């Protein structure tokens, strides 16, 4: 009776009471091609690691805030890199997927051993020749066989080839295609072929041609921003445009160090341990962007990009001061 009496006060209120509420706008249902193959996946954090050990040291010294900041870095699921320098890489891979399986999580690994790696820069190295690379990738693929795993394949290898610093292109693309097919024999593997970053190759048709030649048709998509600082928004927009050129390819983005975006400088100063940067969004498959399957931490914050003409630690080594800077300390 009280509700009826209130509605009789005015014709307007009566109309409001008698009119049905507007139906909510339905959320578009992703098409089969858009559905995220990683939806609901939890990624594996391999601990202890160099960051958690650093956090323990800070805690012992009474540096509680520093310890908490670095522990957050160490506890995030972060890719484990396989570079060919470890003679026990296959054994290490078997242990990793076994530990991840016990935890009910998916490990993320980065394969980084292409001949002529990094065009002779700070991360130079890789397999000595094509035969060594094929044998090494086949061995690593055998070690991962049957296990759920996300693979980021050969950071910079395609973009550097498109950019003209690596060659001969046909041989490199053939090796990448071999690696993709070797890992894709594992139906539980999710393979993302690296495509550089949003500030690098502007001719997306050329980049797409390179990715096609490198075997992206046999992969699950491409990776962006590995070991770089470009924002998630810029990476997502760039990835969406590249996806369109590739006919709807999925992609992942490394957010480990992009919280403050890139350094405004150009050249080496933009990407080589630049000051004033910050850690980005934690790893997740809930990206809110169609075809963007995951935000990942591919490069652990605090691991050096190289000497950078300043005498910084060598590429991949723990750089304590840089880790604290990225963590806002």
N, C-alpha and C positions, 0 to 999 in steps of 0.2 A: 504493500500500500504506500509506503514512503516513496518508493521509486516512481509509482504511477502519479502520485501527487506532485512530485517535482517536475515531471514531464508536462503536466497540465499548466505550469506557470506561464509558458509562452509557446506560441506556435513553433518558434525556432527550436526550442528544446524538444518539443514533441517530434519534430522532424528528425532531430539528431538521435533520439531514442529509437525511432522506428527504422532508421537506416542501418544496414549492415556495415560493419567495419571493413575497410578496404583489405583485400587479400594481400598478403606479403608477396613481394617480388621473389619468384623462385630463383634459387641459385642455379646457374647453368650447369648442366651435367656434362662433365668432360667427355669428349669423344673417346673411343678406344685408343686412338692415336695420341691423345693428350694425357691419358691416365698415367699417373706417376708410378713407374715400376718399383720405386723405392718407398712408396707410401707405407708408413708404419714401421719402417726399419730403424733399429737402434744401432748406432755405430760403436765399435769397440775402442775403448781407451786402454792403451798398453801402459800400465803403471807397475812398478816405479819407472821413472824416466829422469832425464837430466833436469827437468824443471821441478819435479816433485822433490828430488834430492836437494836442489838449491833451496827450495822452500823449507825443507827440514833444517838445513844449515841456518837459515834466517831465524827459524823458530828457536833453535838452540842459542842463538845470539840475542834473543829477546826482541827481534825486529818483527813483531807480530803482523803489522800491516803489510810489510814487504812480503812476508811469508804467505799471507792470504792471497795477495795479488798474483804471486808466481805459482802458488798451488792451483789457482783457477786455471792458469795456462796448462799446467801439467795434467790436470784431470780431464781436459777436453779430449774427445776422440780425435786423434790426429793421425795423418797418414804415416805409415812406415815406409821408408825409402829403400829400394833395392837398386844398387848402382853397379854391381859387378865387381866391386873392390873386395867384397866378402867372399872368400872361397867356400863358405858354408851357407851361401844364400838359400839354397833349396831346403836345407835342414831348418834354417831360421824361419822360412816361409811355412813349413809344415807345423812348427811349434806355434807360430802366430795363429794360423787358422784353427788349430786344435784348441788353443786357449780361448779364442773368440767363440768357438762353438760351445764350449762349456759354459760360457757366460751368456749364451743366447744372443750374441751380437754379431754384426758384420764388420770385419776389418776393412780398412782402407789402405791400399798400398800404392806407392808411386814407383813406376818402372822407369829407370833413368840410366840407360847404358848404351845409347845409340852411338855408333862410331862418329868421331868428330864432334862430340857433345859440346854444346855451348859455344861453338865456333872458336874454340881456343881461349875463351875468356876465363873468369874465375872458377867456373865449374867444369873446366876442360877435362877430357878423359873419355871414358866409354870403352866399348869393346875395340879391339885392335883392328878387326876387319869384319866383313859380312859373315863369313863362316862362323867366327867366334860368337857374333851376336845371335845368329840363328840357333846355335847350340845352347847358348845361355838362356835365351827366352824359352826354348823348348823344355829345358831342365826346370826352369821356374814354373812354367805352365803345368808340368807334370806334378810338381810339389803342391800346387793349388787345386789340382783336379778334384771335382766333386764338392768343393767347399764354397759356401757363399762368400763372395769377396767383391769389393769395388776397386777397380783398377784405373788409376789415372796414368795414361800411357805417354811417356816421353815428353815432358815439358819442353816447350819451345821448338821441338824438332820440325814440325810442319811450318810454323811461322818463320823460323829462321831460313828454311828452304825457300819459301815464297819471297822472303826479303832478300835472297840472293847470296847469303853468306855461307851456305852449306851446299855441298854438291859432291858428285853429280846428282841432280834431283831424282832421276829415275831410280838410281840405286837406293837412295834413302827411302823413297816412297815404297819401294819393293820390300825393304826390310821392315818398315812400319806395318805394311799389309801382312807380312808374315807373322809379326808379333800379335797383331789383332786376331788373326785366325787361330794362332796357337792358344791364346787365352780364351777365345770364344768357344773353343771345343768344350769348355766347362760351361754347361748350361746355367749354372748358378752364379757365374761371374757377370758383373756389370762393368762394361768397359767404356771409358770416356777418353777419346783421343784428344790430346791437348791442342788448343787453337790459339794460344797466345793471350793477349789481353785487349781491352777495349780501346787502348790508346796506341795500338801498334799498327796492324794491317788495316788500312782504310778501304782497300779494294776487296770487298767481300766476295765477289765472283772469283777472283784469283785465289783467295783463301779457301773458298769452297772447293775449287778445282784441286787444290793441294790435299785437302782432307779426303776428297773422293779417291785420289790416287793412292793415298795412304791407307785406304781400307775402311773408311767410316761406315760404309754400308754393312759391314760385318760387326760393327761396334754398336753400343747402345746410345752413343751421342758424343759430345765433345766437352772439354773442360776449358774454363777461362780463369784468368787472373792468378794462376799458380805462382806463388812466391812474389806476388805483386801487390799493389796498393790501391788500384782503381776501385771506386765505390761499388757497392752492390747494385745501386740503381743504374749506374752507367753500364755495369757488366750485364745486368738483366736486359737492358734495352739493346745493347750490342748483340747479345746472344739471341734475342728474339729476331733481330734482323738477319743474322747469319742463319738461324734456323729456317727462316722463310726461304732463303736462297737454296738451302739444302733440302727443301721439301718437308719441313716439319721435324727436324732432328731435335732430340732432347739435349739438355746440357746441365752442367754443374758449375758452381763458382766457388773459388777459394776466398773465404772471408777472414782468414786468420789475422791479417794485419791491415785491413782496410777501414778501420773504424773512423779514422780522420781523413780518409781519402789520400791521394798522392801528394808528394812534395810538388810545389809549383815550379821547381827548377826543371830543366830539361837534361837529357842525357843520363849519364851514370848517377848523378845526384838525385834523380827521380826515383831510382829503384834500388840502389846499393846502400843498405842500412841507413836510409834517410832519417834525419832527426824529426821529432815531433809527430810521429805517426802513432797509431793506437790499434789495439786488438779490435776485431770486428765481431759480428754476430756469432754466437755459438753454433756448432754444427746442428743441422736440422733438415728434415725432409718436408717440413711444413713451410713452403716458401711463398705461397700465395701468388705465384707467377706461373701461368701455363707453360709447360715444357721445361721449366727450371726444376729439375728433380731434387736437388739438394744444395744447401750451403755447407761447405766442407772446410775443415782446417787441413790443408795439404802441406803447407810449410809451418812448422812449429814456431810461434813467436819467440824470439830470442836466439834462434839459430842464424848465424851470420850469412849474409849474401856474398861475402868475399872481403878481400883486403881493402877494396874501395879507395886505393891511393892514399889511405890514411893510416895504414898499419893495423886495421881491424883484424879480428881472427879470420882464418881461412874459411871458405864457403862450407857451411854445414856445421861448423863448430859452435858451441854454446858461447853466447856473447852476453854476459851478465848485465852490463850497463844498458845495452840495447833492450834486453828483456824488461828491465825495470822501466825504461822510457815508454815502451809499448804498453805496459800495464798502468801507465799514468803515475808512476812513482818518481 
